[in-house]
């Protein structure tokens, strides 16, 4: 156990190269940019010395212990290190006692690092829990096992989990060259020539393990005699002798087992037969139980293929039966046949509708069986059970519309057939039948007037009659999810919301980047204040960085936050460019703070191609000349060259991105139509009682028309619209541009050292 914020060398005074080259600061740390690069949560927490309990999880040699040592060198807290292989409850108690003493006497926190924490059993881990919970120690755990399986859930729930990935070849090459160049800790004082192909071999075979590449380099250098010129030459032959070949990683009781079967199932679901065969082969090679694989394929046949191909379940069942008769090795043909059939079959997960129905049963409680569906054999005479039931076989196509769901669930749709395979035909047929059932119910209302007098609180019947009415929240949620999905946001990403506004994108981005950071750009102090108030409910390190200003000043706004050379992995926005006069300049500025592999994902409304109010009503009762002037006036609104909302066509946006060095991957114009109810509020917004707008507000429709028409003509149009539309639902169409872009490849070669 070490009580100091430093670590000694080995007993002989010279530690192995891997230990000597262990980074001492974040600036020396190589790799794991997804959690350690500027702007990432972990880096910010280390720099601010505001760590909470964390667990590092990842393969050997990826930097778990190294990060703990960096924290030890950085923190003002006392640092204690334990290795779970060597230390027991007695050592833990001593560490806790020391931590309590320092807290009470010196008001100083203690960070307790437990390496290989998964080696402690449940009782040992439980002994640590109270002291983590009451803040006596801040835990840093390191494990090669999945902490969700190997660490007690109470400890996991109180810790942030950081997954460390195997280092890539570039990282490993950099680490090796760093060791050769360092004159104090490495071999910089010697003349060592590491041939490029030898370096490439070491980086390749090390399989993402920094310790492996350093151990191999140490062995190569220490065992190779100098040549006549005094240089130690490490060529391919020496490199091959210094490092062993990689072994297939597969543990039937650990992560490899669960991760590999997960990859196999996801490859089947994703219709990739090549990947499916690879993961299947890996499991067979490692000795996985074939019956386990068949069981998972049988589940997938029902869950992910379903009625898109009803044969899938029969084929997999037949293959499983055949395997039971044949066994290995010939049974591998049946494993492969089942996997290939599932991978190439059309997909549908519509059977998940059952769980929606199950949820409805749980939430609705007791739902009465409609009288005409009840069993008539016992009490038809007394209670009329079964009376009114329509026998489908007595009708054309053996079907007739009638009520089958309970009254409280009328209009509820559970089953949504996909448009794949066999189910594509079911989809059309089901839609037609549901429409017929809806029409039948409406006719029933007309025949029974009292059924029309229902309260707005009768949500189930209202849902049945008005399920086509637009729900703005649902629509916005769909737009939000589409923007963020296209941005390919990961848990460790730096994300910039270009138009935070109400926080529609900001808060979802915060949820999706627990180990990254979210920056929110707003255009006024009031909006910024609102976001700050909402953010106050989060821990300081979890809050978005809120910037108040214009997009063309984004670089200065970032610098003001003093968080380093931050580049964004994703920029997202909804109507972020719409109010900006010089959209091309704004795009150029945005490109300057985009990471080399970053993505910009936007949706921008195109008002000039949107709904015209004159198109919502017929003009039969209006003077023809007035109609022409009305149409001309409204069209002129959308040709105002001074209005940034309308003075640009979509092609201008595409050119702006191209000029800024951005390559557009996706540029799609979409028209949508929603049903809106023309209420008094809507009409008053179009035609307010008073003329003149508040400072900064946009002119109303009435004021716009008044620029081209006389007051009397405007009043005629207002009365006409009110008469035709008040209280009615109308279809409102709009157009939006969905745009996804990234830096051109030549720009992406820029390297950033963290």
HELIX and SHEET records of a PDB file:
HELIX    1   1 UNK A   17  UNK A   20  1                                   4    
HELIX    2   2 UNK A   33  UNK A   36  1                                   4    
HELIX    3   3 UNK A   41  UNK A   47  1                                   7    
HELIX    4   4 UNK A   64  UNK A   74  1                                  11    
HELIX    5   5 UNK A   89  UNK A  106  1                                  18    
HELIX    6   6 UNK A  117  UNK A  119  5                                   3    
HELIX    7   7 UNK A  122  UNK A  133  1                                  12    
HELIX    8   8 UNK A  147  UNK A  150  1                                   4    
HELIX    9   9 UNK A  153  UNK A  157  1                                   5    
HELIX   10  10 UNK A  169  UNK A  181  1                                  13    
HELIX   11  11 UNK A  196  UNK A  205  1                                  10    
HELIX   12  12 UNK A  210  UNK A  223  1                                  14    
HELIX   13  13 UNK A  236  UNK A  242  1                                   7    
HELIX   14  14 UNK A  255  UNK A  269  1                                  15    
HELIX   15  15 UNK A  273  UNK A  285  1                                  13    
HELIX   16  16 UNK A  290  UNK A  300  1                                  11    
HELIX   17  17 UNK A  301  UNK A  305  3                                   5    
HELIX   18  18 UNK A  306  UNK A  309  5                                   4    
HELIX   19  19 UNK A  311  UNK A  326  1                                  16    
HELIX   20  20 UNK A  332  UNK A  344  1                                  13    
HELIX   21  21 UNK A  350  UNK A  352  5                                   3    
HELIX   22  22 UNK A  353  UNK A  364  1                                  12    
HELIX   23  23 UNK A  371  UNK A  373  5                                   3    
HELIX   24  24 UNK A  376  UNK A  383  1                                   8    
HELIX   25  25 UNK A  392  UNK A  394  5                                   3    
HELIX   26  26 UNK A  396  UNK A  398  5                                   3    
HELIX   27  27 UNK A  407  UNK A  409  5                                   3    
HELIX   28  28 UNK A  421  UNK A  447  1                                  27    
HELIX   29  29 UNK A  449  UNK A  452  5                                   4    
HELIX   30  30 UNK A  459  UNK A  466  1                                   8    
HELIX   31  31 UNK A  472  UNK A  486  1                                  15    
HELIX   32  32 UNK A  506  UNK A  512  1                                   7    
HELIX   33  33 UNK A  525  UNK A  535  1                                  11    
HELIX   34  34 UNK A  540  UNK A  542  5                                   3    
HELIX   35  35 UNK A  551  UNK A  553  5                                   3    
HELIX   36  36 UNK A  554  UNK A  560  1                                   7    
HELIX   37  37 UNK A  583  UNK A  592  1                                  10    
HELIX   38  38 UNK A  607  UNK A  609  5                                   3    
HELIX   39  39 UNK A  613  UNK A  616  5                                   4    
HELIX   40  40 UNK A  624  UNK A  637  1                                  14    
HELIX   41  41 UNK A  650  UNK A  659  1                                  10    
HELIX   42  42 UNK A  680  UNK A  686  1                                   7    
HELIX   43  43 UNK A  701  UNK A  706  1                                   6    
HELIX   44  44 UNK A  711  UNK A  725  1                                  15    
HELIX   45  45 UNK A  745  UNK A  748  1                                   4    
SHEET    1   A 5 UNK A  78  UNK A  83  0                                        
SHEET    2   A 5 UNK A 110  UNK A 115  1                                        
SHEET    3   A 5 UNK A 138  UNK A 143  1                                        
SHEET    4   A 5 UNK A  54  UNK A  58  1                                        
SHEET    5   A 5 UNK A 160  UNK A 164  1                                        
SHEET    1   B 2 UNK A 192  UNK A 194  0                                        
SHEET    2   B 2 UNK A 232  UNK A 234  1                                        
SHEET    1   C 7 UNK A 545  UNK A 548  0                                        
SHEET    2   C 7 UNK A 517  UNK A 522  1                                        
SHEET    3   C 7 UNK A 494  UNK A 497  1                                        
SHEET    4   C 7 UNK A 568  UNK A 574  1                                        
SHEET    5   C 7 UNK A 594  UNK A 605  1                                        
SHEET    6   C 7 UNK A 729  UNK A 743 -1                                        
SHEET    7   C 7 UNK A 662  UNK A 677 -1                                        
END                                                                             
